[in-house]
Amino acid sequence: MEVTISQSIVKLVDIAEIRESSLNSIMLRRLGSLVGISATGATLAPDSVIATAHLVLVNSRNVQIMNPIPLQLLQRDYNYPEPYELDPRVYAGVDLSRSSIILSTSAAGYSADDVIELVFGYQCETCG
């Protein structure tokens, strides 16, 4: 999933497969001093912005799951390539349309045109 960080509270986009299943991992790239580009060609938000950001996940019953997760915990690189693992029993029925990322628009390197790219792993009964 790719979301533009044009404001301090970024709403996520619904993905039916996630809402109807259970998350088992989340990750995003650690850039360090590099400039990252998403699959659509957008510039990825720098680590200085990620350091201010928290992911708020809400389930289909409109209940916040756990505390907001600092996005820094989800970053992965060659030192930590494995995705951040989640307990699928806790992260079942996540409704991304009710979920958000909260960040600081005054963080060093912030640009309203940048994006955050999240990679979700989920259990899928119909994926084959």
C-alpha positions in Angstrom: 0.0 0.0 0.0 1.2 3.5 -0.9 -0.2 6.6 0.8 0.7 10.2 0.2 1.7 12.1 3.4 0.0 15.4 2.5 -1.3 15.9 6.1 -0.5 15.0 9.7 -3.2 12.3 9.8 -3.0 10.0 6.7 -6.0 7.8 6.2 -5.3 4.4 4.7 -7.2 2.7 1.9 -9.4 -0.3 2.3 -8.1 -3.7 1.1 -10.9 -6.2 1.3 -8.6 -9.2 1.5 -7.0 -7.8 4.7 -10.3 -6.8 6.3 -11.6 -10.4 5.7 -8.5 -12.1 7.0 -5.7 -11.7 9.6 -2.5 -9.7 9.3 0.7 -11.7 10.2 3.3 -9.1 9.2 4.0 -5.5 8.2 7.1 -3.8 6.9 8.5 -0.8 5.1 11.9 0.0 3.8 14.6 1.8 5.8 16.2 4.3 3.5 19.1 5.7 5.6 20.7 8.4 3.4 19.2 6.9 0.2 16.3 8.3 -1.8 13.6 5.7 -2.4 11.1 5.5 -5.1 7.8 3.5 -4.9 6.5 1.2 -7.6 4.5 4.1 -9.0 7.5 6.4 -9.2 6.7 8.5 -6.1 9.4 9.5 -3.7 9.4 7.7 -0.4 9.2 9.6 2.9 12.7 9.9 4.4 13.6 8.2 7.7 13.4 11.5 9.5 9.7 11.6 8.8 9.2 7.9 9.5 10.8 8.5 13.0 7.8 10.8 13.8 5.1 8.5 12.5 2.8 6.0 14.2 0.4 3.4 12.6 -3.0 3.2 14.1 -4.9 0.0 13.2 -8.6 -0.3 13.7 -10.7 -3.4 13.2 -14.0 -3.9 11.5 -15.8 -3.3 14.9 -14.2 0.2 15.0 -11.9 -0.8 17.9 -8.3 0.3 17.9 -6.0 -2.7 17.9 -3.2 -2.3 20.5 -1.4 1.0 20.9 -0.2 3.0 17.9 2.9 1.3 16.4 5.9 3.5 15.8 6.7 3.1 12.1 10.5 2.8 12.9 9.7 -0.6 14.4 8.4 -1.8 11.0 11.4 -0.7 9.0 13.5 -3.4 7.3 16.8 -3.5 5.5 19.6 -6.0 4.8 20.4 -6.1 8.6 16.8 -7.0 9.5 15.2 -8.4 6.3 12.4 -10.3 8.0 9.0 -8.5 8.3 7.7 -7.3 11.6 5.6 -10.3 12.8 2.1 -9.9 14.2 -0.1 -12.3 16.1 -2.9 -13.1 13.5 -5.4 -13.7 16.4 -4.9 -10.1 17.5 -4.7 -8.5 14.0 -7.8 -10.1 12.5 -10.3 -8.1 10.6 -8.2 -5.0 10.3 -10.2 -2.3 8.5 -7.6 -0.1 6.8 -10.3 2.5 5.8 -10.7 3.2 9.5 -6.9 3.1 10.1 -4.4 5.8 9.8 -0.8 7.0 10.1 -0.1 10.0 12.4 3.1 12.0 11.6 4.8 15.3 12.1 4.6 17.7 9.1 7.4 19.7 10.6 9.9 16.8 10.6 13.1 17.4 8.7 12.8 16.3 5.1 9.0 16.4 5.1 7.4 16.9 1.7 3.6 16.7 1.2 4.2 14.8 -2.1 6.2 12.0 -0.5 4.6 8.6 0.2 4.8 5.9 2.8 4.8 2.4 1.3 3.6 -0.3 3.7 3.9 -4.0 2.8 1.3 -6.2 4.6 1.5 -10.0 5.0 -1.9 -11.7 5.6 -3.5 -15.1 5.8 -5.5 -15.7 2.7 -7.8 -18.7 2.4 -8.6 -18.0 -1.3 -5.2 -17.0 -2.6 -4.4 -20.5 -3.8 
